Amino acid sequence: MSSILIRNAHVISLDDQIGDLPRADLRIDDGAITAIGVDLDDTGATVIDAAGKVALPGLVDSHRHVWQGAIGGAGGKVSLGGYFGVVLAGLLDKYQPDDVYAGVLWGALQALNAGITTVADWSHIGTTPMHADENVRALQDSGIRALYLYGPPVGQGVMRWFHESTERHPDDVRRMRDLLADDRARVTMGLALRGPEFATPETTEYDFNLARELGVPISIHSGIPGYLRKYRTIETLDGLGLLGPDVHHAHGAQFSETDLARIAATGGTVTPCPTIDMSMAMGTFPLVGRAIEHGLLPALGTDTVAGAGTDLFSEMRLALAAERGRANAAALARDEPPATVDLDHRDVLRFATVAGAEAWGMSDRIGTLRPGKRADLILVDVSRPHLGPLNEPVTTIVLNAGPSDVDTVLVDGVVVKRDGRLVGAVAERARQLIEESRSRVFDRAKLVDVLGPAWTA
């Protein structure tokens, strides 16, 4: 559809000038929002009736291992160390290129179904260049907007690449950079690097310089428990002169106040993953309120469907509850119940939209709804009992919405979900591909020996 008019939506733009509009239309032409207002001209446009629906910017998942689409729940009962054993050591090296395609395609469709229109794909499944190619092909075929973060080939050996590694990042990234040279395309490129917690300082310095030579953003896992005291991630990066606005830190639950101050001073970004950070015992609380206290606007990530859900609605709720718990703990310990609470539902919605766009340098394209930006948006059906009456739309949606409430999803002006169902030929064949891949991977991994009899079905 080259032109679309979304009619009669309740618009939550998250744009400071446009604000919230209880009844408005959005005009989309050639993939961009061209107008927002009342009773817009629908000449030449396909009309989507959005009465009873709330229009929101598409959600941005700022840290996700998309290749894991086939293994949801495989790491639900483990800590971070158990995840390394079950997923990275037990499953990752069992993936062939066709399994990567199936897993990434399904993982991207899971995200789209949940209203996530942009994903930062931290990909450590590039065991060979062909694995990497299939990862990118799946992202492109899915219709999602993605930052493909080309990571280390962990399938060649977890200890080799993830324990005080001296292996330099694969040179194949240069070839991939030539293929993904357009930084304004729907699928762009960055590097998923190991950083000081997984590689030697000399290796980290080489990897960071490689990313900067290629002119791509950097993402690392930072502040992981069990590594912080020995490797002192932020202190090491600071000493090497490697911190900067192109460095994105996932998790960070163990960051010190000094760490956060250094990240903020150098323009870096942070993405807590509330479910995984808490359930895999990475920290007592996700890095949300402490980041804000240092002037950082945290983005949000789901991390892995092996141990978390597929959507950001759940992450928003958990981030809000956990941060209020952290912020109020001291007063409650003194038996002084707080009279007010600070972080609210609109704040966490901004984490899942505005902050994600800022984290990846895409604020000029996505994150809010306004003319001139790309048409990445979702319609949430609020006609169902658990979302009505719509007294305060943002609060109601953050408290109660889930993937099944996402009625319509557009990415770059293309409808990828409509009337609650994913659309297109790719969506139709993705389930067959993922079921076939799941059977192959589980058979190679002999999962009955790892996860128990339930995995043999």
VENNORKA-V960677 format. One record per pair of residues at least 12 apart in sequence whose ideal C-beta (glycine too) atoms are under 6 Angstrom apart, sorted by sequence separation. I is the first residue (numbers start at 1). J is the second residue. D is the distance in whole Angstrom. If there is no record, write none. Layout:
# VENNORKA-V960677
[[I	J	D] [I	J	D]]
This chain:
# VENNORKA-V960677
[[10	22	6] [24	36	6] [75	87	5] [123	135	5] [136	148	6] [274	286	4] [300	312	6] [11	24	5] [27	40	5] [354	367	5] [387	400	6] [407	420	5] [24	38	6] [193	207	5] [272	286	4] [353	367	5] [386	400	5] [8	23	6] [25	40	4] [272	287	4] [300	315	5] [272	288	6] [270	287	6] [324	341	5] [380	397	6] [7	25	5] [252	270	5] [5	25	6] [6	26	4] [191	211	4] [323	343	5] [247	268	5] [248	269	5] [249	270	5] [250	271	5] [270	291	5] [380	401	6] [5	27	5] [244	266	5] [245	267	3] [150	173	5] [243	266	4] [4	28	4] [238	262	5] [253	277	5] [381	405	6] [100	125	5] [119	144	6] [121	146	5] [191	216	6] [193	218	6] [195	220	4] [234	259	4] [380	405	5] [3	29	5] [123	149	6] [127	153	5] [150	176	6] [190	216	5] [228	254	5] [251	277	6] [270	296	6] [272	298	6] [380	406	6] [381	407	4] [118	145	4] [119	146	5] [120	147	5] [121	148	5] [122	149	5] [124	151	4] [126	153	5] [189	216	5] [190	217	4] [191	218	6] [192	219	5] [193	220	5] [197	224	5] [222	249	4] [276	303	4] [2	30	6] [117	145	6] [121	149	6] [123	151	5] [124	152	6] [127	155	3] [218	246	6] [223	251	6] [234	262	5] [270	298	5] [271	299	4] [273	301	4] [320	348	5] [378	406	6] [379	407	5] [217	246	5] [218	247	5] [219	248	4] [221	250	5] [223	252	4] [225	254	5] [253	282	5] [254	283	6] [319	348	5] [379	408	4] [95	125	6] [124	154	5] [197	227	4] [221	251	6] [222	252	5] [223	253	6] [253	283	3] [264	294	5] [271	301	5] [273	303	4] [100	131	5] [104	135	5] [108	139	6] [223	254	4] [251	282	6] [264	295	5] [276	307	6] [288	319	5] [378	409	5] [112	144	6] [223	255	4] [264	296	5] [276	308	5] [316	348	4] [67	100	6] [70	103	5] [97	130	5] [101	134	4] [105	138	4] [109	142	6] [261	294	6] [275	308	4] [286	319	6] [377	410	5] [69	103	4] [97	131	5] [100	134	4] [104	138	4] [108	142	4] [165	199	4] [166	200	6] [197	231	5] [208	242	5] [253	287	6] [260	294	4] [289	323	5] [100	135	5] [196	231	5] [201	236	6] [205	240	5] [252	287	4] [288	323	4] [375	410	5] [376	411	5] [67	103	4] [108	144	5] [162	198	5] [164	200	6] [197	233	5] [286	322	6] [316	352	6] [5	42	4] [67	104	5] [69	106	3] [97	134	4] [101	138	5] [105	142	6] [166	203	5] [177	214	5] [196	233	5] [285	322	5] [289	326	6] [66	104	5] [69	107	3] [165	203	6] [168	206	5] [169	207	4] [195	233	6] [289	327	5] [374	412	6] [375	413	4] [5	45	4] [7	47	6] [196	236	4] [312	352	5] [3	44	5] [4	45	6] [9	50	4] [66	107	4] [145	186	5] [146	187	5] [147	188	5] [148	189	5] [149	190	5] [150	191	6] [151	192	3] [169	210	6] [274	315	5] [285	326	4] [3	45	4] [4	46	5] [5	47	5] [6	48	5] [7	49	6] [8	50	6] [66	108	6] [152	194	6] [7	50	6] [8	51	4] [14	57	6] [129	172	5] [147	190	5] [149	192	4] [275	318	6] [6	50	5] [9	53	6] [10	54	5] [11	55	5] [12	56	5] [274	318	4] [1	46	5] [274	319	5] [349	394	6] [9	55	4] [140	187	5] [139	187	5] [346	394	5] [345	394	5] [349	398	6] [61	111	6] [345	395	4] [300	351	5] [299	351	6] [300	352	5] [298	351	6] [345	398	4] [61	116	5] [64	119	5] [66	121	4] [59	115	5] [299	355	4] [59	116	5] [63	120	6] [65	122	6] [225	282	6] [299	356	4] [60	118	4] [61	119	5] [62	120	5] [67	125	4] [297	355	4] [58	117	3] [63	122	6] [299	359	4] [92	154	6] [93	155	4] [92	155	5] [88	154	6] [89	158	5] [88	158	5] [122	192	5] [149	219	5] [316	398	5] [313	401	5] [313	402	5] [269	359	4] [311	403	5] [122	219	6] [248	359	6] [63	250	4] [114	310	5] [114	311	4] [80	280	5] [110	310	4] [79	280	5] [79	281	5] [80	282	6] [63	271	5] [62	271	4] [63	273	6] [147	360	5] [87	306	5] [186	412	6] [75	306	4] [76	307	5] [74	306	5] [75	307	4] [72	305	4] [71	306	5] [68	304	6] [62	299	4] [64	301	6] [68	305	5] [63	301	3] [64	302	5] [68	306	5] [62	301	5] [65	304	5] [61	301	6] [63	303	6] [61	302	6] [118	366	6] [59	312	5] [117	376	4] [115	378	4] [145	411	6] [143	411	6] [143	416	4] [141	426	5] [114	403	4] [113	403	5] [115	406	4] [59	352	5] [60	353	6] [62	356	5] [117	411	5] [57	353	5] [60	356	3] [60	357	6] [62	359	5] [112	409	6] [112	416	5] [113	422	6] [57	367	6] [57	368	5] [57	369	5] [109	422	6] [58	376	4] [58	377	6] [58	378	6] [109	430	5] [55	377	6] [56	378	5] [55	379	6] [106	430	5] [105	430	5] [53	379	4] [54	380	5] [53	381	5] [54	382	6] [106	434	4] [50	379	5] [52	383	4] [102	433	4] [102	434	5] [102	437	4] [35	371	6] [34	371	6] [33	371	5] [99	437	4] [14	353	6] [54	393	5] [14	354	6] [33	373	5] [32	374	6] [33	375	5] [99	441	6] [32	375	6] [31	375	6] [28	375	4] [94	441	5] [94	444	4] [94	445	5] [18	370	6] [15	368	4] [14	368	5] [53	407	6] [91	445	5] [13	368	6] [15	370	4] [90	445	6] [13	369	4] [90	450	5] [70	434	5] [69	434	6] [70	437	5] [70	438	4] [31	412	4] [31	413	4] [10	393	6] [28	413	5]]
